[in-house]
Amino acid sequence: MKVALLSDCYPPRLGGIEVQVHGLARALVRGGHAVEVFTITPGQVPDDGFPVHRLGLHHELPGGLLVNPRARAALRKTLQHSDFDVVHAHLGVVSPFAMDGVVVALGAGLPVAATWHSVTGRSEPIVRALGYTGRWARQGVALSAVSRVAATPLERVAGAEVSIVPNGIDNSFWCAGDERALRGNGTHVVSAMRLAARKRPQQLVDMVQRARAMAGQDIRLTIAGDGPLHRRLDTRRPPWCQLPGRLSPTALRDLYRSADVYAAPAVLEAFGIAAAEARSCGLPVVTRAESAVADLVEHERTGLVVADDREFASALARMASDPALRERLSSYGRSVAPAFGWDDVLATVIGEYDRARRSARH
């Protein structure tokens, strides 16, 4: 099968959609498919054996804005004379290039799959008013999202089925090596996120503070990642909290192996790639029930799912006070392979491509 992947965001930018589109392209190639990527992200990445067409400006605009009014015409010229079997658009809350790409691909008579990587949230009334999801569904686009949390509001506004196409991770990497590393005294809680308000890093620091008081024990916190709140958090952080910045995958894996618990405090989380990777390392995960991370956790088996921040702090205190609980959750987590390795995800993606091709024929 020959596949065109469309995404506003792509490496060398770092983020969830970027990582996933790049990983999917590589998985498709390994599966024997032909792939071409179309993006408006400038820059270069090492040759992965497939073409990457960068249709944006040579440099990002201030604030990391990605836009190029001419990209639509360039994409139309390519797709109208192509032999792609399917076009797969990857969308966030704001994805002008990928949205244009869906319209262009439909105009070229190509089957289209569209996957959302973000939770609509407060944008739901705007998406409903614009009506494009419903129009796409009526034109045969196979709609999907990375989790049920992300899919449910889209189903409401589109009035059509929205399948689940989860994000993929490299289980062979995250599960590789020794099961446990040498741990220090006390309990080490870790998290990895973009340090932005939506991810709730300050709330996590506050919840660990409460958990320390409730448990009466030493609980250390490490939050890996960078973002607009890094400087503010760094100036206010207590001595038991570390902010090492963005880590390489190998360094992040080493951090997980030295830790006891992974904390996922975000509520508007469409999937939670970092939590999935930590889960693959055998770390018990504490998360909010509203988050899509809850779909990755079996309550009381691979982690704890809580209703609010008060219960979150209590869960962390419980983890700190009960080493046997931590070991039970970790041991079970290591014994059950997560279902979001790339082999599993690729099979789901191909199923969506088949659905898009069937819809295009009607």
NORDA-V811545 format. One record per residue. N is the residue number from 1. OMEGA is omega as a letter, one per 30 degrees, with the letter a starting at -180 (none if undefined). NEAR is the number of other C-alpha atoms within 10 Angstrom. Layout:
n=<N	N>
omega=<OMEGA	OMEGA>
near=<NEAR	NEAR>
This chain:
n=<1	2	3	4	5	6	7	8	9	10	11	12	13	14	15	16	17	18	19	20	21	22	23	24	25	26	27	28	29	30	31	32	33	34	35	36	37	38	39	40	41	42	43	44	45	46	47	48	49	50	51	52	53	54	55	56	57	58	59	60	61	62	63	64	65	66	67	68	69	70	71	72	73	74	75	76	77	78	79	80	81	82	83	84	85	86	87	88	89	90	91	92	93	94	95	96	97	98	99	100	101	102	103	104	105	106	107	108	109	110	111	112	113	114	115	116	117	118	119	120	121	122	123	124	125	126	127	128	129	130	131	132	133	134	135	136	137	138	139	140	141	142	143	144	145	146	147	148	149	150	151	152	153	154	155	156	157	158	159	160	161	162	163	164	165	166	167	168	169	170	171	172	173	174	175	176	177	178	179	180	181	182	183	184	185	186	187	188	189	190	191	192	193	194	195	196	197	198	199	200	201	202	203	204	205	206	207	208	209	210	211	212	213	214	215	216	217	218	219	220	221	222	223	224	225	226	227	228	229	230	231	232	233	234	235	236	237	238	239	240	241	242	243	244	245	246	247	248	249	250	251	252	253	254	255	256	257	258	259	260	261	262	263	264	265	266	267	268	269	270	271	272	273	274	275	276	277	278	279	280	281	282	283	284	285	286	287	288	289	290	291	292	293	294	295	296	297	298	299	300	301	302	303	304	305	306	307	308	309	310	311	312	313	314	315	316	317	318	319	320	321	322	323	324	325	326	327	328	329	330	331	332	333	334	335	336	337	338	339	340	341	342	343	344	345	346	347	348	349	350	351	352	353	354	355	356	357	358	359	360	361	362>
omega=<l	a	l	l	a	l	l	a	a	l	g	l	a	l	a	a	a	a	a	l	l	l	l	l	l	l	l	l	l	l	l	a	l	a	l	a	l	a	l	l	l	l	a	l	l	a	l	l	l	a	l	a	a	a	a	l	a	a	l	l	l	a	l	a	l	l	l	a	a	a	a	a	l	l	l	a	a	a	a	a	a	l	l	l	a	l	a	l	l	a	l	l	l	a	a	a	a	l	l	a	l	a	a	a	l	l	l	l	a	l	a	l	a	a	l	a	a	l	a	l	a	l	a	l	l	l	l	a	l	l	a	a	l	l	l	a	l	l	l	l	l	a	l	l	a	l	l	l	l	a	a	l	l	l	l	a	a	a	a	l	l	a	l	l	a	l	l	l	a	a	a	l	a	l	a	l	a	a	a	l	l	a	l	l	l	a	a	l	l	l	l	a	l	a	l	a	a	a	l	l	l	l	l	l	l	a	l	l	l	l	l	l	a	a	a	a	l	l	l	a	l	l	l	l	a	a	a	a	a	a	a	l	a	a	a	a	l	a	a	a	l	l	a	a	l	a	l	l	a	l	l	l	l	l	a	a	l	a	a	a	l	a	l	a	a	l	l	a	a	l	a	a	a	l	l	l	l	l	l	l	l	l	l	a	l	a	l	a	a	a	l	l	l	l	a	a	l	a	a	l	l	l	a	l	a	a	a	a	l	l	l	l	l	l	l	l	l	l	a	a	a	l	l	l	l	a	l	a	l	a	l	l	l	a	a	a	l	a	a	l	a	l	l	a	a	l	l	l	l	l	l	l	l	l	l	a	l	a	a	a	a	none>
near=<14	16	20	23	23	27	26	26	27	27	19	15	16	11	14	20	22	18	19	20	23	18	16	20	23	17	18	21	17	11	13	10	13	18	21	18	20	24	23	25	27	19	15	12	10	7	8	11	12	13	12	18	15	18	22	22	17	12	13	15	10	7	6	10	10	20	18	15	12	11	20	19	13	11	20	18	13	12	20	16	9	13	13	18	17	22	27	27	26	27	22	20	14	12	18	18	27	25	20	17	29	23	15	19	23	19	12	16	12	23	26	29	26	27	24	25	25	22	26	22	12	8	12	16	12	11	18	16	9	12	13	15	21	20	13	20	19	14	15	20	27	27	28	25	26	23	27	21	24	26	25	16	19	25	17	15	19	20	14	16	15	25	19	20	24	26	26	24	25	14	20	11	14	22	18	11	13	8	12	16	13	7	12	10	8	14	23	22	26	25	24	26	23	21	24	15	13	12	18	18	23	18	14	21	21	13	22	24	19	18	25	20	14	16	18	12	14	16	22	22	24	21	23	20	18	18	13	11	15	17	13	11	17	13	8	10	14	13	8	14	21	16	18	13	17	18	14	9	12	11	12	21	20	16	19	27	22	18	24	26	28	27	26	26	26	22	17	20	23	26	26	22	23	18	25	25	25	26	27	30	25	29	32	35	34	27	31	23	16	17	24	23	28	24	17	22	23	15	17	13	17	24	29	23	23	19	11	14	16	12	17	25	24	19	20	27	25	16	25	26	18	12	13	11	17	22	16	15	22	25	17	16	23	18	10	11	14	17	16	21	19	21	17	14	19	21	14	16	20	13	13	25	24	17	18	24	21	13	17	18	10	7>
